[in-house]
């Protein structure tokens, strides 16, 4: 597929001229548009551009269906002016791209914390030959300090990674969006009205096809210890829910962040979206030493403005302490350093750059 079929299909269809009005949004991990892309797609909806969408969760499809979806995308890719992705998307890198096509990676994670891509052994499929991130023209990041990390981890040339801010984070500066989040949540969870909300949103360990989490037993105990005054929400990665239903809400994480009172996570990049809201944070990391040794970090975990809890028996006590005495000033400073370009104008900033500099 990578070395023969997709390049042949691309070559055949690239004999046609570039369609300067064709914009393609594509993803291999969702059945519908990921939220990292939504605001950018909305921006093009108000123009005379032609939009094509290619969303399929490759892991949930048969091999034949995946081939069909890849070829469908490649045909569009061969003549598109702009292509947007927000995660690893192997078809984009399977051929020699035409220079008049601009590929924009709206990467789904903000800031820099755990090592990723070519800086770790866990991220890149062993069967893929060549650079998974080949053909990228723009990779958007949340602040200037992230640029050298992304350049190295993705093996990209200087100038490709740009600190435009992350399009999706514009939502957290939109009061009407936050109000809708409140209305949706209490409509689906009326039993939470009047209670403080805590969300456990861990990243998954292991490979995408064999994920696992740690510490769920302590989260279950937490609801009992907190009592009726609190409402504990669990939202795990889709890879985990697809195998064992663990989440107790079907509301997306990005719609929960504006309404919760405190977040419990671990090494997840959700930290960087959440700190834009200046609320208390717990890092529950029972496997910290092992994770640090095996995967590693770009920044010290204790530089993040939140309490680090390694022992699940102390989770209740530390949560109460953090809720009652969190350092908002430290959160604001940390956010400026790693998420400073996320100011509510990232989508417009990127759109203007694309239209003016890559047209």
C-alpha positions as CSV (number, residue, x, y, z in Angstrom):
1,X,0.0,0.0,0.0
2,X,2.7,2.5,1.1
3,X,5.3,1.8,-1.5
4,X,3.4,0.7,-4.6
5,X,-0.4,1.1,-4.7
6,X,-0.9,4.6,-3.2
7,X,2.0,6.2,-5.1
8,X,0.7,4.7,-8.4
9,X,-2.8,6.0,-7.8
10,X,-1.4,9.4,-6.8
11,X,0.7,9.6,-9.9
12,X,-2.2,8.7,-12.2
13,X,-4.6,11.3,-10.7
14,X,-1.9,14.0,-10.4
15,X,-1.9,14.3,-14.2
16,X,-4.9,16.5,-13.7
17,X,-4.3,20.2,-12.8
18,X,-4.5,21.3,-9.1
19,X,-7.9,22.4,-8.1
20,X,-7.1,25.7,-6.3
21,X,-10.5,25.7,-4.6
22,X,-10.3,22.1,-3.2
23,X,-9.7,21.7,0.5
24,X,-9.6,18.2,2.0
25,X,-10.0,17.4,5.7
26,X,-8.9,13.8,6.6
27,X,-8.4,11.6,9.6
28,X,-7.8,7.9,10.3
29,X,-8.9,7.7,13.9
30,X,-12.5,9.0,13.9
31,X,-15.8,8.4,12.0
32,X,-16.6,12.1,12.0
33,X,-14.6,15.3,12.0
34,X,-12.2,15.6,15.0
35,X,-12.7,18.7,17.2
36,X,-9.2,19.8,16.4
37,X,-10.4,20.5,12.8
38,X,-13.9,21.9,13.4
39,X,-13.2,25.6,13.7
40,X,-10.8,25.5,10.7
41,X,-13.4,23.8,8.6
42,X,-16.0,26.3,9.7
43,X,-13.7,29.0,8.5
44,X,-13.6,27.5,5.0
45,X,-17.4,27.0,5.0
46,X,-17.8,30.7,4.7
47,X,-15.8,30.9,1.5
48,X,-16.0,29.7,-2.1
49,X,-13.7,26.8,-1.5
50,X,-14.9,23.3,-2.2
51,X,-14.6,21.0,0.9
52,X,-14.2,17.3,0.9
53,X,-14.0,15.2,4.1
54,X,-12.4,11.8,4.6
55,X,-12.9,10.5,8.1
56,X,-12.6,6.8,9.0
57,X,-11.4,4.9,12.0
58,X,-9.0,2.5,10.3
59,X,-8.7,0.3,13.3
60,X,-12.5,-0.5,13.2
61,X,-12.6,-1.2,9.5
62,X,-11.8,-4.3,7.4
63,X,-8.6,-4.2,5.4
64,X,-10.6,-3.9,2.2
65,X,-12.5,-0.9,3.6
66,X,-9.3,0.7,4.6
67,X,-7.8,0.3,1.1
68,X,-11.0,1.9,-0.3
69,X,-10.8,4.8,2.0
70,X,-7.1,5.4,1.4
71,X,-7.6,5.4,-2.4
72,X,-10.6,7.7,-2.1
73,X,-8.3,10.1,-0.2
74,X,-5.4,9.8,-2.5
75,X,-7.5,10.7,-5.5
76,X,-8.5,13.9,-3.8
77,X,-5.0,14.5,-2.5
78,X,-3.5,14.4,-6.0
79,X,-5.5,17.5,-7.0
80,X,-6.1,19.3,-3.7
81,X,-4.9,22.8,-2.9
82,X,-5.0,22.3,0.9
83,X,-5.1,19.2,3.0
84,X,-5.7,19.3,6.7
85,X,-5.0,16.5,9.2
86,X,-4.6,16.5,13.0
87,X,-2.9,13.2,13.8
88,X,-0.7,10.6,12.2
89,X,-2.2,10.0,8.7
90,X,0.0,7.7,6.7
91,X,-1.5,8.2,3.2
92,X,-0.3,11.8,3.2
93,X,3.3,10.6,3.4
94,X,3.1,7.7,1.0
95,X,4.1,9.5,-2.2
96,X,6.1,12.4,-3.5
97,X,3.6,15.3,-3.1
98,X,3.1,18.1,-5.6
99,X,4.6,21.3,-4.5
100,X,1.4,23.2,-5.2
101,X,-0.5,21.2,-2.6
102,X,-0.2,22.5,1.0
103,X,-0.5,19.9,3.8
104,X,-1.4,21.4,7.2
105,X,-1.0,19.3,10.4
106,X,-3.3,20.7,13.1
107,X,-1.6,18.5,15.7
108,X,-4.0,17.2,18.4
109,X,-1.7,17.9,21.4
110,X,-0.6,21.2,22.8
111,X,2.6,22.1,24.7
112,X,5.4,19.6,25.3
113,X,5.4,16.9,28.0
114,X,5.9,13.2,27.2
115,X,8.2,12.2,24.3
116,X,6.4,11.4,21.1
117,X,6.9,10.5,17.4
118,X,10.6,9.6,16.6
119,X,11.7,10.5,20.1
120,X,10.1,7.3,21.5
121,X,9.7,3.7,20.4
122,X,5.9,3.7,21.1
123,X,4.5,5.9,18.5
124,X,5.6,5.0,14.9
125,X,4.4,1.8,13.3
126,X,7.3,-0.6,12.8
127,X,6.0,-1.6,9.3
128,X,6.1,2.0,8.0
129,X,9.2,2.8,6.0
130,X,10.3,6.4,5.5
131,X,9.1,9.4,7.5
132,X,5.5,9.3,8.8
133,X,5.5,13.1,8.7
134,X,6.8,13.5,5.2
135,X,5.1,16.2,3.0
136,X,4.1,18.5,5.8
137,X,4.2,22.2,4.9
138,X,2.8,23.5,8.2
139,X,2.6,22.0,11.7
140,X,0.8,24.3,14.2
141,X,2.1,24.4,17.8
142,X,1.0,26.4,20.8
143,X,4.2,28.5,21.5
144,X,7.7,29.1,20.2
145,X,9.3,26.9,22.8
146,X,7.6,23.9,21.2
147,X,9.2,24.4,17.8
148,X,12.6,22.7,18.2
149,X,11.0,19.7,19.9
150,X,8.5,19.1,17.1
151,X,11.2,19.6,14.5
152,X,13.3,16.9,16.0
153,X,10.5,14.5,17.0
154,X,8.9,14.7,13.5
155,X,12.1,15.0,11.6
156,X,11.0,18.2,9.9
157,X,12.9,21.0,8.2
158,X,13.2,24.4,9.9
159,X,10.3,26.7,9.1
160,X,7.6,23.9,8.9
161,X,6.6,24.1,12.5
162,X,4.9,27.4,13.3
163,X,3.7,28.9,16.6
164,X,0.3,30.0,15.3
165,X,-1.5,28.7,18.3
166,X,-3.9,25.7,18.1
167,X,-7.2,26.3,16.2
168,X,-9.3,24.2,18.5
169,X,-8.3,26.2,21.7
170,X,-10.2,29.2,20.4
171,X,-13.3,27.5,21.8
172,X,-12.1,28.0,25.4
173,X,-12.2,31.8,24.8
174,X,-15.8,31.7,23.6
175,X,-18.3,32.4,26.3
176,X,-21.2,31.0,24.2
177,X,-19.4,27.7,23.8
178,X,-18.8,27.4,27.5
179,X,-22.5,28.1,28.2
180,X,-23.5,25.4,25.7
181,X,-21.2,23.0,27.5
182,X,-22.9,23.7,30.8
183,X,-26.4,23.3,29.3
184,X,-25.5,20.0,27.6
185,X,-23.8,18.6,30.7
186,X,-26.7,19.2,33.1
187,X,-29.2,18.0,30.5
188,X,-27.4,14.7,30.4
189,X,-26.4,14.6,34.1
190,X,-29.2,16.3,36.1
191,X,-28.1,14.3,39.2
192,X,-24.9,16.5,39.2
193,X,-26.7,19.8,39.7
194,X,-25.3,21.6,42.7
195,X,-22.3,19.4,43.0
196,X,-18.6,20.0,42.5
197,X,-17.3,18.2,39.4
198,X,-14.0,16.3,39.2
199,X,-12.9,14.7,36.0
200,X,-10.5,11.8,35.6
201,X,-9.1,11.9,32.1
202,X,-6.0,9.7,31.9
203,X,-3.9,8.9,28.8
204,X,-3.5,5.3,27.7
205,X,-0.4,3.2,28.2
206,X,0.9,0.7,25.8
207,X,0.2,0.5,22.1
208,X,-2.9,1.8,20.4
209,X,-4.0,-1.8,19.6
210,X,-3.4,-3.0,23.2
211,X,-4.0,0.0,25.6
212,X,-4.4,0.0,29.4
213,X,-4.7,2.4,32.3
214,X,-3.7,2.4,35.9
215,X,-5.4,3.5,39.1
216,X,-9.0,3.1,38.3
217,X,-9.7,1.4,41.7
218,X,-8.6,4.6,43.5
219,X,-10.9,6.7,41.3
220,X,-13.8,4.4,42.2
221,X,-12.9,4.8,45.9
222,X,-12.6,8.6,45.4
223,X,-16.4,9.0,44.9
224,X,-17.1,7.2,48.1
225,X,-14.6,9.4,50.1
226,X,-15.8,12.7,48.5
227,X,-19.4,12.0,49.3
228,X,-22.6,13.5,47.9
229,X,-21.1,17.0,47.6
230,X,-18.9,15.9,44.6
231,X,-19.6,14.2,41.3
232,X,-16.8,12.1,39.8
233,X,-16.6,11.8,36.0
234,X,-14.4,9.4,34.1
235,X,-13.4,9.9,30.5
236,X,-10.8,7.7,29.0
237,X,-9.2,7.5,25.6
238,X,-11.4,6.0,22.9
239,X,-8.9,3.2,22.4
240,X,-9.8,2.1,25.9
241,X,-13.5,2.5,25.6
242,X,-13.6,0.6,22.4
243,X,-12.4,-2.5,24.3
244,X,-13.8,-2.0,27.7
245,X,-16.4,0.7,28.4
246,X,-14.9,2.7,31.2
247,X,-16.1,6.2,30.7
248,X,-19.2,7.2,32.6
249,X,-20.2,10.0,30.3
250,X,-20.4,10.2,26.5
251,X,-19.7,14.0,26.5
252,X,-16.3,14.7,24.7
253,X,-13.5,15.8,27.0
254,X,-13.2,19.2,25.4
255,X,-16.8,19.9,26.4
256,X,-16.2,18.8,30.0
257,X,-13.1,20.9,30.6
258,X,-15.0,24.3,30.8
259,X,-17.5,23.0,33.4
260,X,-15.4,20.9,35.8
261,X,-14.0,22.2,39.1
262,X,-10.8,20.1,39.1
263,X,-9.1,17.7,36.7
264,X,-7.2,14.5,37.5
265,X,-5.0,13.3,34.7
266,X,-1.4,12.0,34.2
267,X,0.8,12.5,31.2
268,X,-2.0,13.5,28.8
269,X,-1.7,16.6,26.7
270,X,-5.2,17.5,27.9
271,X,-3.2,19.3,30.6
272,X,-2.3,22.1,28.2
273,X,-5.8,22.8,27.0
274,X,-7.1,22.7,30.6
275,X,-4.5,25.2,31.9
276,X,-6.0,27.9,29.6
277,X,-9.0,27.8,32.0
278,X,-6.9,28.5,35.1
279,X,-8.4,25.8,37.4
280,X,-6.9,23.3,39.8
281,X,-5.1,20.2,38.6
282,X,-4.0,16.8,39.9
283,X,-1.3,14.6,38.2
284,X,-2.1,11.1,39.3
285,X,1.0,9.1,38.2
286,X,1.4,5.8,40.1
287,X,3.9,4.6,37.5
288,X,5.9,7.8,37.3
289,X,9.4,6.2,37.7
290,X,8.7,3.5,35.2
291,X,7.1,5.9,32.7
292,X,10.0,8.3,33.0
293,X,12.5,5.6,32.4
294,X,10.7,4.0,29.5
295,X,9.2,7.0,27.6
296,X,10.7,10.1,29.2
297,X,9.6,13.8,29.3
298,X,10.6,17.0,27.6
299,X,10.0,19.1,30.8
300,X,10.1,18.1,34.5
301,X,6.7,16.9,35.7
302,X,7.0,19.1,38.8
303,X,7.1,22.2,36.6
304,X,3.4,21.7,35.8
305,X,1.2,23.8,38.1
306,X,-0.6,20.9,39.9
307,X,-0.1,18.4,42.7
308,X,1.7,15.2,41.8
309,X,0.2,12.1,43.4
310,X,2.0,8.8,43.1
311,X,0.3,7.0,45.9
312,X,-3.4,6.4,45.2
313,X,-4.1,6.3,48.9
314,X,-3.3,10.0,49.1
315,X,-5.5,11.0,46.2
316,X,-8.5,12.2,48.2
317,X,-6.4,14.3,50.6
318,X,-4.3,15.9,47.8
319,X,-7.4,16.6,45.7
320,X,-9.1,18.5,48.6
321,X,-5.8,20.4,49.3
322,X,-5.4,21.4,45.6
323,X,-9.0,22.5,45.3
324,X,-8.8,24.7,48.3
325,X,-5.3,26.1,47.7
326,X,-4.2,26.0,44.1
327,X,-1.7,28.5,42.7
328,X,-3.6,30.4,40.0
329,X,-0.6,32.8,39.3
330,X,1.6,29.8,38.6
331,X,-0.9,28.4,36.2
332,X,-1.1,31.7,34.3
333,X,2.7,31.9,34.0
334,X,3.0,28.3,32.8
335,X,0.2,28.8,30.3
336,X,1.9,31.9,28.9
337,X,5.2,29.9,28.4
338,X,3.7,26.8,26.7
339,X,0.3,28.0,25.3
340,X,0.9,31.7,24.8
341,X,-0.1,31.7,21.1
342,X,-3.5,30.2,22.1
343,X,-5.3,33.5,22.6
344,X,-8.7,32.9,20.9
345,X,-7.4,34.0,17.5
346,X,-5.5,31.0,16.4
347,X,-7.9,29.9,13.6
348,X,-8.0,33.3,12.0
349,X,-4.2,33.6,12.3
350,X,-3.6,30.3,10.6
351,X,-6.2,30.9,7.9
352,X,-4.7,34.3,7.0
353,X,-1.2,32.7,6.8
354,X,-2.5,29.9,4.5
355,X,-4.3,32.2,2.2
356,X,-1.6,34.9,2.0
357,X,1.6,32.8,2.1
358,X,0.6,29.5,0.6
359,X,-1.7,30.6,-2.2
